[in-house]
Protein backbone atom coordinates (compact mmCIF):
# COMPACT_ATOMS: atom_id res chain seq x y z
CA UNK A 1 0.00 0.00 0.00
CA UNK A 2 1.50 3.36 -1.03
CA UNK A 3 1.48 6.41 1.26
CA UNK A 4 -1.56 7.98 -0.42
CA UNK A 5 -3.70 4.86 -0.06
CA UNK A 6 -2.48 4.42 3.49
CA UNK A 7 -3.55 7.93 4.40
CA UNK A 8 -6.92 7.48 2.67
CA UNK A 9 -7.44 4.33 4.72
CA UNK A 10 -6.35 6.00 7.97
CA UNK A 11 -8.64 8.99 7.45
CA UNK A 12 -11.77 7.12 6.37
CA UNK A 13 -13.41 7.29 9.80
CA UNK A 14 -13.06 11.07 9.77
CA UNK A 15 -13.48 11.81 6.07
CA UNK A 16 -15.06 9.35 3.67
CA UNK A 17 -14.57 11.21 0.37
CA UNK A 18 -11.65 10.74 -1.99
CA UNK A 19 -8.73 12.92 -0.90
CA UNK A 20 -7.22 15.09 -3.66
CA UNK A 21 -3.45 14.67 -4.14
CA UNK A 22 -1.18 17.45 -5.42
CA UNK A 23 1.96 15.95 -6.93
CA UNK A 24 5.42 17.43 -7.33
CA UNK A 25 8.08 16.85 -10.00
CA UNK A 26 10.29 14.01 -8.81
CA UNK A 27 13.54 16.00 -9.04
CA UNK A 28 14.76 19.58 -8.56
CA UNK A 29 12.02 20.42 -6.07
CA UNK A 30 13.92 21.25 -2.87
CA UNK A 31 14.75 24.88 -2.18
CA UNK A 32 16.32 24.01 1.19
CA UNK A 33 19.03 21.32 1.69
CA UNK A 34 21.45 20.51 4.50
CA UNK A 35 24.59 18.37 4.27
CA UNK A 36 27.52 17.38 6.42
CA UNK A 37 31.00 17.71 4.94
CA UNK A 38 33.63 14.97 4.92
CA UNK A 39 36.21 13.26 2.67
CA UNK A 40 35.99 16.16 0.20
CA UNK A 41 32.28 15.54 -0.36
CA UNK A 42 28.90 16.63 0.85
CA UNK A 43 27.55 13.92 3.13
CA UNK A 44 24.00 12.62 3.52
CA UNK A 45 23.16 10.30 6.40
CA UNK A 46 21.05 7.21 5.84
CA UNK A 47 20.05 4.95 8.71
CA UNK A 48 23.24 2.89 8.74
CA UNK A 49 25.55 4.63 6.28
CA UNK A 50 26.98 7.87 5.01
CA UNK A 51 26.36 8.80 1.39
CA UNK A 52 29.06 10.95 -0.23
CA UNK A 53 27.83 13.24 -3.02
CA UNK A 54 28.92 16.18 -5.15
CA UNK A 55 25.43 17.32 -6.12
CA UNK A 56 21.86 16.39 -5.24
CA UNK A 57 19.13 15.77 -7.80
CA UNK A 58 16.30 16.66 -5.41
CA UNK A 59 17.69 20.18 -4.94
CA UNK A 60 16.57 23.10 -7.08
CA UNK A 61 18.53 23.46 -10.31
CA UNK A 62 20.30 26.53 -8.95
CA UNK A 63 21.54 24.58 -5.94
CA UNK A 64 22.40 21.53 -8.08
CA UNK A 65 24.57 23.64 -10.36
CA UNK A 66 26.30 25.45 -7.52
CA UNK A 67 27.11 22.42 -5.37
CA UNK A 68 30.05 20.93 -7.38
CA UNK A 69 31.50 24.36 -8.14
CA UNK A 70 31.47 25.37 -4.48
CA UNK A 71 32.79 21.94 -3.44
CA UNK A 72 35.80 22.40 -5.72
CA UNK A 73 36.54 25.78 -4.10
CA UNK A 74 36.25 24.23 -0.63
CA UNK A 75 38.50 21.28 -1.44
CA UNK A 76 41.19 23.44 -3.03
CA UNK A 77 42.02 25.27 0.19
CA UNK A 78 42.88 23.55 3.47
CA UNK A 79 42.07 26.66 5.47
CA UNK A 80 38.53 26.65 4.07
CA UNK A 81 37.86 22.93 4.52
CA UNK A 82 39.63 22.50 7.89
CA UNK A 83 37.02 21.79 10.60
CA UNK A 84 34.21 22.48 8.14
CA UNK A 85 31.30 20.56 9.60
CA UNK A 86 28.20 21.37 7.56
CA UNK A 87 27.14 23.11 4.34
CA UNK A 88 23.53 24.22 3.88
CA UNK A 89 21.79 25.66 0.83
CA UNK A 90 18.65 27.75 0.34
CA UNK A 91 17.34 29.12 -2.94
CA UNK A 92 14.48 31.36 -4.03
CA UNK A 93 12.35 31.91 -7.14
CA UNK A 94 14.80 34.51 -8.48
CA UNK A 95 17.88 32.29 -8.81
CA UNK A 96 19.42 33.62 -5.61
CA UNK A 97 21.15 31.20 -3.26
CA UNK A 98 22.16 31.46 0.38
CA UNK A 99 24.91 29.11 1.55
CA UNK A 100 25.76 28.48 5.20
CA UNK A 101 29.13 26.99 6.14
CA UNK A 102 29.32 25.79 9.74
CA UNK A 103 32.71 25.29 11.42
CA UNK A 104 33.98 23.56 14.55
CA UNK A 105 36.71 26.14 15.04
CA UNK A 106 37.24 29.84 15.73
CA UNK A 107 36.71 31.83 12.55
CA UNK A 108 39.52 34.33 11.91
CA UNK A 109 40.02 37.19 9.48
CA UNK A 110 41.96 35.04 7.03
CA UNK A 111 39.05 32.60 6.62
CA UNK A 112 36.61 35.49 6.26
CA UNK A 113 38.69 36.95 3.44
CA UNK A 114 38.82 33.61 1.64
CA UNK A 115 35.07 33.10 1.91
CA UNK A 116 34.44 36.69 0.77
CA UNK A 117 36.44 35.88 -2.35
CA UNK A 118 34.39 32.75 -3.03
CA UNK A 119 31.22 34.77 -2.52
CA UNK A 120 32.38 37.31 -5.09
CA UNK A 121 33.58 34.68 -7.57
CA UNK A 122 30.37 32.66 -7.44
CA UNK A 123 28.03 35.64 -6.89
CA UNK A 124 26.37 33.94 -3.95
CA UNK A 125 25.63 35.00 -0.39
CA UNK A 126 27.61 32.92 2.13
CA UNK A 127 27.06 32.87 5.87
CA UNK A 128 29.81 31.48 8.11
CA UNK A 129 28.90 30.11 11.50
CA UNK A 130 30.78 28.70 14.47
CA UNK A 131 29.93 28.62 18.17
CA UNK A 132 28.47 32.00 19.14
CA UNK A 133 29.67 33.57 15.88
CA UNK A 134 28.08 34.49 12.56
CA UNK A 135 29.29 36.41 9.53
CA UNK A 136 27.46 37.05 6.26
CA UNK A 137 29.26 38.06 3.05
CA UNK A 138 26.25 39.91 1.63
CA UNK A 139 23.00 39.80 3.55
CA UNK A 140 21.41 38.14 6.55
CA UNK A 141 18.13 37.64 4.66
CA UNK A 142 17.08 35.74 1.55
CA UNK A 143 13.99 37.29 0.01
CA UNK A 144 11.39 35.49 -2.07
CA UNK A 145 8.17 36.35 -3.89
CA UNK A 146 4.85 34.58 -3.56
CA UNK A 147 2.57 34.25 -6.57
CA UNK A 148 -0.37 35.55 -4.53
CA UNK A 149 -0.37 39.34 -5.03
CA UNK A 150 3.37 39.24 -5.70
CA UNK A 151 4.03 39.42 -1.96
CA UNK A 152 7.55 39.46 -0.52
CA UNK A 153 8.66 37.11 2.26
CA UNK A 154 12.03 36.74 3.94
CA UNK A 155 14.04 33.96 5.56
CA UNK A 156 17.34 33.60 7.36
CA UNK A 157 19.58 30.55 7.25
CA UNK A 158 18.06 29.15 10.46
CA UNK A 159 14.33 29.72 9.99
CA UNK A 160 11.81 27.11 8.89
CA UNK A 161 10.43 27.44 5.36
CA UNK A 162 8.30 25.23 3.14
CA UNK A 163 10.96 23.53 1.05
CA UNK A 164 9.13 22.34 -2.10
CA UNK A 165 9.38 25.19 -4.60
CA UNK A 166 6.58 23.79 -6.76
CA UNK A 167 3.95 23.30 -4.06
CA UNK A 168 4.27 26.17 -1.58
CA UNK A 169 2.19 28.58 -3.68
CA UNK A 170 -0.38 25.87 -4.38
CA UNK A 171 -0.71 25.29 -0.64
CA UNK A 172 -1.29 29.01 -0.03
CA UNK A 173 -4.01 29.20 -2.69
CA UNK A 174 -5.63 26.05 -1.32
CA UNK A 175 -5.80 27.44 2.22
CA UNK A 176 -7.37 30.62 0.83
CA UNK A 177 -9.80 28.58 -1.25
CA UNK A 178 -10.91 26.61 1.83
CA UNK A 179 -11.83 29.69 3.90
CA UNK A 180 -15.48 30.65 4.31
CA UNK A 181 -16.98 33.61 6.22
CA UNK A 182 -13.71 35.05 7.50
CA UNK A 183 -13.48 37.61 10.27
CA UNK A 184 -10.26 37.58 12.34
CA UNK A 185 -7.57 34.89 12.36
CA UNK A 186 -5.42 33.46 15.13
CA UNK A 187 -2.33 31.72 13.79
CA UNK A 188 -0.01 29.53 15.84
CA UNK A 189 3.46 28.49 14.59
CA UNK A 190 3.35 31.31 12.00
CA UNK A 191 7.06 31.07 11.15
CA UNK A 192 8.24 33.69 8.65
CA UNK A 193 4.65 34.39 7.59
CA UNK A 194 4.29 32.20 4.50
CA UNK A 195 0.56 31.83 5.20
CA UNK A 196 0.17 34.83 7.48
CA UNK A 197 0.97 37.48 4.90
CA UNK A 198 -1.37 36.27 2.13
CA UNK A 199 -4.15 35.58 4.65
CA UNK A 200 -4.00 39.18 5.87
CA UNK A 201 -5.85 40.03 2.64
CA UNK A 202 -8.61 37.54 3.47
CA UNK A 203 -9.16 38.28 7.17
CA UNK A 204 -9.94 41.61 8.81
CA UNK A 205 -7.20 41.22 11.41
CA UNK A 206 -4.59 38.56 12.17
CA UNK A 207 -2.89 37.67 15.44
CA UNK A 208 0.18 35.65 14.47
CA UNK A 209 2.29 33.88 17.10
CA UNK A 210 5.68 32.20 16.83
CA UNK A 211 8.40 31.30 19.36
CA UNK A 212 11.43 31.69 17.03
CA UNK A 213 13.01 35.15 17.26
CA UNK A 214 14.50 35.06 13.77
CA UNK A 215 11.18 34.04 12.23
CA UNK A 216 9.49 37.01 13.90
CA UNK A 217 12.22 39.31 12.54
CA UNK A 218 11.59 37.95 9.03
CA UNK A 219 7.85 38.44 9.43
CA UNK A 220 8.27 42.03 10.62
CA UNK A 221 10.55 42.78 7.68
CA UNK A 222 7.93 41.39 5.28
CA UNK A 223 5.13 43.39 6.93
CA UNK A 224 7.09 46.59 6.34
CA UNK A 225 8.05 45.66 2.77
CA UNK A 226 4.46 44.75 1.84
CA UNK A 227 2.92 47.69 3.75
CA UNK A 228 0.65 45.39 5.76
CA UNK A 229 -0.91 46.88 8.89
CA UNK A 230 -3.60 44.40 9.99
CA UNK A 231 -1.23 41.74 11.35
CA UNK A 232 -0.23 41.86 15.01
CA UNK A 233 2.48 39.34 15.89
CA UNK A 234 3.82 38.18 19.22
CA UNK A 235 6.73 35.93 20.14
CA UNK A 236 4.75 33.31 22.01
CA UNK A 237 4.96 29.54 22.04
CA UNK A 238 1.80 27.57 21.29
CA UNK A 239 1.33 26.68 24.94
CA UNK A 240 1.82 30.33 25.95
CA UNK A 241 -1.01 31.24 23.57
CA UNK A 242 -3.19 28.77 25.48
CA UNK A 243 -2.22 30.54 28.71
CA UNK A 244 -3.00 33.89 27.07
CA UNK A 245 -6.57 32.77 26.46
CA UNK A 246 -6.81 31.71 30.10
CA UNK A 247 -6.03 35.26 31.19
CA UNK A 248 -2.25 35.32 31.59
CA UNK A 249 -0.66 38.64 30.61
CA UNK A 250 2.42 38.64 28.38
CA UNK A 251 4.45 41.82 27.78
CA UNK A 252 5.33 40.36 24.37
CA UNK A 253 1.75 41.12 23.29
CA UNK A 254 2.76 44.81 23.39
CA UNK A 255 -0.48 45.90 25.05
CA UNK A 256 -2.61 44.15 22.43
CA UNK A 257 -5.55 42.27 23.94
CA UNK A 258 -7.26 39.20 22.52
CA UNK A 259 -10.57 40.95 23.23
CA UNK A 260 -9.65 43.27 20.34
CA UNK A 261 -10.21 40.37 17.94
CA UNK A 262 -13.29 38.55 16.72
CA UNK A 263 -11.76 35.23 15.73
CA UNK A 264 -13.57 33.14 13.15
CA UNK A 265 -10.61 30.83 12.37
CA UNK A 266 -7.49 29.41 13.96
CA UNK A 267 -4.59 28.23 11.80
CA UNK A 268 -2.29 25.51 13.11
CA UNK A 269 0.92 24.49 11.32
CA UNK A 270 2.84 22.61 14.03
CA UNK A 271 6.13 20.70 13.87
CA UNK A 272 6.10 16.95 13.20
CA UNK A 273 5.27 16.25 16.83
CA UNK A 274 1.81 17.72 16.24
CA UNK A 275 -0.41 19.51 18.74
CA UNK A 276 -0.16 19.55 22.52
CA UNK A 277 -3.19 18.85 24.69
CA UNK A 278 -3.44 22.56 25.58
CA UNK A 279 -3.50 23.59 21.91
CA UNK A 280 -6.14 20.97 21.09
CA UNK A 281 -8.30 22.32 23.92
CA UNK A 282 -7.79 25.88 22.69
CA UNK A 283 -8.54 25.06 19.04
CA UNK A 284 -11.73 23.22 20.00
CA UNK A 285 -13.27 26.59 20.94
CA UNK A 286 -12.97 28.00 17.41
CA UNK A 287 -15.67 27.60 14.77
CA UNK A 288 -13.09 26.82 12.07
CA UNK A 289 -9.71 25.12 12.39
CA UNK A 290 -7.23 25.30 9.51
CA UNK A 291 -4.79 22.46 10.20
CA UNK A 292 -1.64 22.21 8.07
CA UNK A 293 0.39 19.14 8.99
CA UNK A 294 3.67 17.59 7.84
CA UNK A 295 3.08 14.30 9.66
CA UNK A 296 0.09 12.06 8.82
CA UNK A 297 0.52 10.02 12.03
CA UNK A 298 0.27 12.96 14.44
CA UNK A 299 -2.41 14.55 12.24
CA UNK A 300 -4.65 11.47 12.54
CA UNK A 301 -3.95 11.34 16.27
CA UNK A 302 -4.87 15.00 16.74
CA UNK A 303 -8.08 15.11 14.70
CA UNK A 304 -9.33 12.10 16.65
CA UNK A 305 -8.86 14.19 19.79
CA UNK A 306 -10.70 17.22 18.35
CA UNK A 307 -14.10 15.60 18.73
CA UNK A 308 -15.98 18.90 18.54
CA UNK A 309 -15.12 19.34 14.85
CA UNK A 310 -15.29 17.45 11.58
CA UNK A 311 -13.15 17.69 8.45
CA UNK A 312 -14.94 19.56 5.65
CA UNK A 313 -12.01 20.03 3.25
CA UNK A 314 -8.69 18.25 2.94
CA UNK A 315 -5.97 17.83 0.32
CA UNK A 316 -2.54 16.21 0.23
CA UNK A 317 0.67 17.79 -1.09
CA UNK A 318 3.50 15.43 -1.99
CA UNK A 319 6.33 17.71 -0.92
CA UNK A 320 8.94 14.95 -0.93
CA UNK A 321 8.30 12.53 -3.83
CA UNK A 322 9.38 8.92 -3.36
CA UNK A 323 9.51 9.36 0.42
CA UNK A 324 6.95 8.65 3.14
CA UNK A 325 6.52 12.34 3.88
CA UNK A 326 3.14 13.99 3.17
CA UNK A 327 1.89 17.54 3.73
CA UNK A 328 -1.78 17.93 4.64
CA UNK A 329 -3.95 21.03 4.27
CA UNK A 330 -7.36 20.73 5.91
CA UNK A 331 -10.26 22.62 7.43
CA UNK A 332 -12.29 21.34 10.38
CA UNK A 333 -15.63 22.96 11.25
CA UNK A 334 -17.35 22.86 14.61
CA UNK A 335 -20.21 20.37 14.75
CA UNK A 336 -23.44 22.21 15.49
C-alpha positions in Angstrom: 0.0 0.0 0.0 1.5 3.4 -1.0 1.5 6.4 1.3 -1.6 8.0 -0.4 -3.7 4.9 -0.1 -2.5 4.4 3.5 -3.5 7.9 4.4 -6.9 7.5 2.7 -7.4 4.3 4.7 -6.3 6.0 8.0 -8.6 9.0 7.5 -11.8 7.1 6.4 -13.4 7.3 9.8 -13.1 11.1 9.8 -13.5 11.8 6.1 -15.1 9.3 3.7 -14.6 11.2 0.4 -11.6 10.7 -2.0 -8.7 12.9 -0.9 -7.2 15.1 -3.7 -3.4 14.7 -4.1 -1.2 17.5 -5.4 2.0 15.9 -6.9 5.4 17.4 -7.3 8.1 16.8 -10.0 10.3 14.0 -8.8 13.5 16.0 -9.0 14.8 19.6 -8.6 12.0 20.4 -6.1 13.9 21.2 -2.9 14.7 24.9 -2.2 16.3 24.0 1.2 19.0 21.3 1.7 21.5 20.5 4.5 24.6 18.4 4.3 27.5 17.4 6.4 31.0 17.7 4.9 33.6 15.0 4.9 36.2 13.3 2.7 36.0 16.2 0.2 32.3 15.5 -0.4 28.9 16.6 0.9 27.5 13.9 3.1 24.0 12.6 3.5 23.2 10.3 6.4 21.1 7.2 5.8 20.0 4.9 8.7 23.2 2.9 8.7 25.5 4.6 6.3 27.0 7.9 5.0 26.4 8.8 1.4 29.1 11.0 -0.2 27.8 13.2 -3.0 28.9 16.2 -5.1 25.4 17.3 -6.1 21.9 16.4 -5.2 19.1 15.8 -7.8 16.3 16.7 -5.4 17.7 20.2 -4.9 16.6 23.1 -7.1 18.5 23.5 -10.3 20.3 26.5 -9.0 21.5 24.6 -5.9 22.4 21.5 -8.1 24.6 23.6 -10.4 26.3 25.5 -7.5 27.1 22.4 -5.4 30.0 20.9 -7.4 31.5 24.4 -8.1 31.5 25.4 -4.5 32.8 21.9 -3.4 35.8 22.4 -5.7 36.5 25.8 -4.1 36.3 24.2 -0.6 38.5 21.3 -1.4 41.2 23.4 -3.0 42.0 25.3 0.2 42.9 23.6 3.5 42.1 26.7 5.5 38.5 26.6 4.1 37.9 22.9 4.5 39.6 22.5 7.9 37.0 21.8 10.6 34.2 22.5 8.1 31.3 20.6 9.6 28.2 21.4 7.6 27.1 23.1 4.3 23.5 24.2 3.9 21.8 25.7 0.8 18.7 27.8 0.3 17.3 29.1 -2.9 14.5 31.4 -4.0 12.3 31.9 -7.1 14.8 34.5 -8.5 17.9 32.3 -8.8 19.4 33.6 -5.6 21.2 31.2 -3.3 22.2 31.5 0.4 24.9 29.1 1.5 25.8 28.5 5.2 29.1 27.0 6.1 29.3 25.8 9.7 32.7 25.3 11.4 34.0 23.6 14.5 36.7 26.1 15.0 37.2 29.8 15.7 36.7 31.8 12.6 39.5 34.3 11.9 40.0 37.2 9.5 42.0 35.0 7.0 39.0 32.6 6.6 36.6 35.5 6.3 38.7 36.9 3.4 38.8 33.6 1.6 35.1 33.1 1.9 34.4 36.7 0.8 36.4 35.9 -2.4 34.4 32.8 -3.0 31.2 34.8 -2.5 32.4 37.3 -5.1 33.6 34.7 -7.6 30.4 32.7 -7.4 28.0 35.6 -6.9 26.4 33.9 -3.9 25.6 35.0 -0.4 27.6 32.9 2.1 27.1 32.9 5.9 29.8 31.5 8.1 28.9 30.1 11.5 30.8 28.7 14.5 29.9 28.6 18.2 28.5 32.0 19.1 29.7 33.6 15.9 28.1 34.5 12.6 29.3 36.4 9.5 27.5 37.1 6.3 29.3 38.1 3.0 26.2 39.9 1.6 23.0 39.8 3.5 21.4 38.1 6.6 18.1 37.6 4.7 17.1 35.7 1.6 14.0 37.3 0.0 11.4 35.5 -2.1 8.2 36.4 -3.9 4.9 34.6 -3.6 2.6 34.3 -6.6 -0.4 35.5 -4.5 -0.4 39.3 -5.0 3.4 39.2 -5.7 4.0 39.4 -2.0 7.6 39.5 -0.5 8.7 37.1 2.3 12.0 36.7 3.9 14.0 34.0 5.6 17.3 33.6 7.4 19.6 30.6 7.3 18.1 29.2 10.5 14.3 29.7 10.0 11.8 27.1 8.9 10.4 27.4 5.4 8.3 25.2 3.1 11.0 23.5 1.0 9.1 22.3 -2.1 9.4 25.2 -4.6 6.6 23.8 -6.8 3.9 23.3 -4.1 4.3 26.2 -1.6 2.2 28.6 -3.7 -0.4 25.9 -4.4 -0.7 25.3 -0.6 -1.3 29.0 0.0 -4.0 29.2 -2.7 -5.6 26.0 -1.3 -5.8 27.4 2.2 -7.4 30.6 0.8 -9.8 28.6 -1.2 -10.9 26.6 1.8 -11.8 29.7 3.9 -15.5 30.7 4.3 -17.0 33.6 6.2 -13.7 35.1 7.5 -13.5 37.6 10.3 -10.3 37.6 12.3 -7.6 34.9 12.4 -5.4 33.5 15.1 -2.3 31.7 13.8 0.0 29.5 15.8 3.5 28.5 14.6 3.3 31.3 12.0 7.1 31.1 11.2 8.2 33.7 8.7 4.7 34.4 7.6 4.3 32.2 4.5 0.6 31.8 5.2 0.2 34.8 7.5 1.0 37.5 4.9 -1.4 36.3 2.1 -4.2 35.6 4.7 -4.0 39.2 5.9 -5.8 40.0 2.6 -8.6 37.5 3.5 -9.2 38.3 7.2 -9.9 41.6 8.8 -7.2 41.2 11.4 -4.6 38.6 12.2 -2.9 37.7 15.4 0.2 35.6 14.5 2.3 33.9 17.1 5.7 32.2 16.8 8.4 31.3 19.4 11.4 31.7 17.0 13.0 35.1 17.3 14.5 35.1 13.8 11.2 34.0 12.2 9.5 37.0 13.9 12.2 39.3 12.5 11.6 37.9 9.0 7.8 38.4 9.4 8.3 42.0 10.6 10.6 42.8 7.7 7.9 41.4 5.3 5.1 43.4 6.9 7.1 46.6 6.3 8.1 45.7 2.8 4.5 44.7 1.8 2.9 47.7 3.8 0.6 45.4 5.8 -0.9 46.9 8.9 -3.6 44.4 10.0 -1.2 41.7 11.3 -0.2 41.9 15.0 2.5 39.3 15.9 3.8 38.2 19.2 6.7 35.9 20.1 4.7 33.3 22.0 5.0 29.5 22.0 1.8 27.6 21.3 1.3 26.7 24.9 1.8 30.3 25.9 -1.0 31.2 23.6 -3.2 28.8 25.5 -2.2 30.5 28.7 -3.0 33.9 27.1 -6.6 32.8 26.5 -6.8 31.7 30.1 -6.0 35.3 31.2 -2.3 35.3 31.6 -0.7 38.6 30.6 2.4 38.6 28.4 4.5 41.8 27.8 5.3 40.4 24.4 1.7 41.1 23.3 2.8 44.8 23.4 -0.5 45.9 25.1 -2.6 44.1 22.4 -5.5 42.3 23.9 -7.3 39.2 22.5 -10.6 40.9 23.2 -9.6 43.3 20.3 -10.2 40.4 17.9 -13.3 38.5 16.7 -11.8 35.2 15.7 -13.6 33.1 13.1 -10.6 30.8 12.4 -7.5 29.4 14.0 -4.6 28.2 11.8 -2.3 25.5 13.1 0.9 24.5 11.3 2.8 22.6 14.0 6.1 20.7 13.9 6.1 17.0 13.2 5.3 16.2 16.8 1.8 17.7 16.2 -0.4 19.5 18.7 -0.2 19.5 22.5 -3.2 18.9 24.7 -3.4 22.6 25.6 -3.5 23.6 21.9 -6.1 21.0 21.1 -8.3 22.3 23.9 -7.8 25.9 22.7 -8.5 25.1 19.0 -11.7 23.2 20.0 -13.3 26.6 20.9 -13.0 28.0 17.4 -15.7 27.6 14.8 -13.1 26.8 12.1 -9.7 25.1 12.4 -7.2 25.3 9.5 -4.8 22.5 10.2 -1.6 22.2 8.1 0.4 19.1 9.0 3.7 17.6 7.8 3.1 14.3 9.7 0.1 12.1 8.8 0.5 10.0 12.0 0.3 13.0 14.4 -2.4 14.6 12.2 -4.6 11.5 12.5 -3.9 11.3 16.3 -4.9 15.0 16.7 -8.1 15.1 14.7 -9.3 12.1 16.7 -8.9 14.2 19.8 -10.7 17.2 18.4 -14.1 15.6 18.7 -16.0 18.9 18.5 -15.1 19.3 14.9 -15.3 17.4 11.6 -13.2 17.7 8.4 -14.9 19.6 5.7 -12.0 20.0 3.3 -8.7 18.3 2.9 -6.0 17.8 0.3 -2.5 16.2 0.2 0.7 17.8 -1.1 3.5 15.4 -2.0 6.3 17.7 -0.9 8.9 14.9 -0.9 8.3 12.5 -3.8 9.4 8.9 -3.4 9.5 9.4 0.4 6.9 8.7 3.1 6.5 12.3 3.9 3.1 14.0 3.2 1.9 17.5 3.7 -1.8 17.9 4.6 -3.9 21.0 4.3 -7.4 20.7 5.9 -10.3 22.6 7.4 -12.3 21.3 10.4 -15.6 23.0 11.2 -17.3 22.9 14.6 -20.2 20.4 14.7 -23.4 22.2 15.5 
